[in-house]
């Protein structure tokens, strides 16, 4: 493992506690696999609804 990487974790934060987490997924060639943005809102397709 590369020990030269800097941790982005907050010191002293309990990551096991309940809370909301957001995950960003960047797909190959930036394909819209889960839906698309229409008028500033995310409109899910069938795959997006399944993931939700």
Secondary structure by P-SEA (a helix, b strand, c coil): cccccccccccccccccbbbbbbbbbccccccccccccccbbbbcaaaaaac
